[in-house]
Amino acid sequence: MGFFEKLGIGLKKTKESIFDSITKTIMSTPLTDELYDELLEQLIMADVGYEVSEYLCDQLKTEARKRKAKTGEEVIVIMREIIEDLLGTDKEFDLSGDPAVILVIGVNGVGKTTSIGKLANLYAKQGKKVLLAAGDTFRAAAASQLNEWAGRSKVDIVMHDEGADPSSVIFDAVQKAKNEKYDIVICDTAGRLHNKKNLMAELSKITRVIRKASETASVETLLVLEAITGQNAIFQAKEFISAADATGIILTKLDGTAKGGSVISIKKKLGIPVRFVGVGEGIDDLLLFNPKEFASTLCSIDKEEN
């Protein structure tokens, strides 16, 4: 199954429940202020959030008038472009380091370990030499679960005993990667550090030991969120971002929700981009996020609408 098919399946609930109605409304309603009022309500129902829905409608109205749009098809094209722009980023995901280190953070239960395993599989299939670091040493089953994913993804893993210092696990992993020419180190972190102070202290320490293990390492920090929680995921993310300096989002369980519209809000509200989306249970169901393809899939026009 290709990328577009997987993304289409992942967005099926959101598209069928809300965005098909949005495109039908645009195709069948005169281009008046009443149309934009109706679109605002539908976008809010899609869990885009009020502020971003209002922004999207204002931009859509302005651009449609500027281009003198006369048909629903023209308005839908403009909406795609606005959504793509909302989701885009000028900063590429940095895997330039020697090695490239990816820290994965998030509360327990959002699919953090699963996402790491799928991410490892994604890069391994690209021919990258990948190493996992079992840095969540507080949760009894975390290392064993990650070890299972290492096996499934056919990558190596560094593990210490339960209760070990997470930084020491990650130091050893980065040093091993540097010495043995691994391309990427993906690090699990504890999901139950209960306050900002503890989280900041732990992640600052981890960043320091990464630099100590390899001065040429690059570091990206990915926050895992569940799409099924919609706007609540954004509130949760704000707490983590303020404490952890996250550089991107992994959005899991996009296939299980009609709240996929929340993806549109994330970049504008949080200031960091979605980097990967989970669209199923399979090991290959973590996709590198592409704003243009997302917008095109979400705002497509079915043939029977023409």
WOVEN-V258056 format. One record per backbone hydrogen bond with DSSP energy under -1.0 kcal/mol. CO is the residue of the C=O (numbers start at 1). NH is the residue of the N-H. E is the energy in kcal/mol with one decimal. If there is no record, write none. Layout:
co: {CO,CO}
nh: {NH,NH}
e: {E,E}
This chain:
co: {2,3,4,5,6,7,9,11,12,13,14,14,15,18,19,20,21,22,23,24,25,30,32,33,34,35,36,37,38,39,40,41,42,43,44,49,50,51,52,53,54,55,56,57,58,59,60,61,62,63,64,71,72,73,74,75,76,77,78,79,80,81,82,83,84,99,100,101,102,103,105,107,111,112,113,114,115,116,117,118,119,120,121,123,124,129,129,130,131,132,133,133,135,137,139,141,142,143,144,145,146,147,148,149,150,156,158,161,165,166,167,168,169,170,171,172,173,174,175,176,177,183,184,185,186,187,191,195,196,197,198,199,200,201,202,203,204,205,206,207,208,209,210,214,216,218,220,221,221,222,223,225,226,227,229,230,231,232,233,234,235,236,237,238,240,241,248,249,249,250,251,252,253,259,260,261,262,265,266,267,273,275,276,277,278,282,285,287,290,291,292,293,294,295,302,303}
nh: {6,7,8,9,10,11,12,15,16,17,18,19,20,22,23,24,25,26,27,28,29,32,36,37,38,39,40,41,42,43,44,45,46,48,47,53,54,55,56,57,58,59,60,61,62,63,64,65,66,67,69,75,76,77,78,79,80,81,82,83,84,85,86,87,88,218,185,220,187,222,224,110,115,116,117,118,119,120,121,122,123,124,125,128,127,183,184,156,186,158,135,188,137,163,142,145,146,147,148,149,150,151,152,153,155,132,134,164,169,170,171,172,173,174,175,176,177,178,179,180,182,100,131,102,133,104,108,199,200,201,202,203,204,205,206,207,208,209,210,211,212,213,214,217,98,101,103,247,248,105,250,252,229,230,232,233,235,236,237,238,239,240,241,242,244,245,223,275,276,225,278,227,256,262,263,264,266,269,270,271,249,289,251,287,254,285,279,277,294,295,296,297,298,299,305,306}
e: {-2.3,-2.9,-2.6,-2.3,-2.5,-1.9,-1.2,-3.1,-3.1,-2.2,-2.0,-1.6,-3.2,-1.9,-2.5,-2.3,-2.5,-2.4,-2.3,-1.6,-1.4,-2.2,-1.2,-1.9,-2.1,-2.4,-2.1,-1.6,-2.0,-2.7,-2.0,-1.9,-1.3,-2.1,-1.6,-2.4,-2.7,-2.2,-2.7,-2.5,-2.5,-2.5,-2.5,-2.7,-2.4,-2.7,-2.5,-2.1,-2.2,-2.4,-2.9,-1.6,-2.5,-2.0,-1.9,-2.4,-2.5,-2.0,-2.2,-2.6,-2.8,-2.3,-2.4,-1.8,-1.1,-1.5,-2.8,-2.3,-3.1,-3.1,-2.5,-1.1,-2.4,-2.1,-2.2,-2.4,-2.6,-2.6,-2.0,-2.4,-2.1,-2.6,-2.2,-2.2,-1.6,-2.0,-1.9,-1.4,-2.5,-2.4,-2.0,-2.7,-1.4,-2.4,-1.3,-2.5,-2.4,-2.4,-1.9,-1.8,-2.3,-2.0,-2.2,-2.6,-2.4,-2.6,-2.5,-1.9,-1.4,-2.1,-2.6,-2.3,-2.1,-2.7,-2.6,-2.4,-2.5,-2.5,-2.5,-2.6,-2.2,-2.7,-2.5,-3.1,-2.3,-2.5,-1.3,-2.3,-3.2,-2.3,-2.5,-2.6,-2.4,-2.0,-2.2,-2.5,-2.1,-2.2,-2.0,-2.0,-2.0,-2.5,-2.2,-1.4,-2.5,-3.0,-3.0,-2.9,-1.3,-2.9,-2.6,-3.2,-1.2,-2.0,-1.8,-1.4,-1.6,-2.2,-2.2,-1.9,-1.0,-1.4,-3.2,-2.0,-3.2,-1.7,-2.7,-3.1,-1.7,-2.7,-3.1,-3.2,-1.1,-2.1,-1.7,-1.3,-1.2,-2.8,-2.7,-2.0,-1.8,-2.9,-2.7,-3.0,-2.3,-1.7,-2.8,-2.4,-2.5,-2.6,-2.3,-2.3,-2.7,-2.3,-1.9,-1.5}
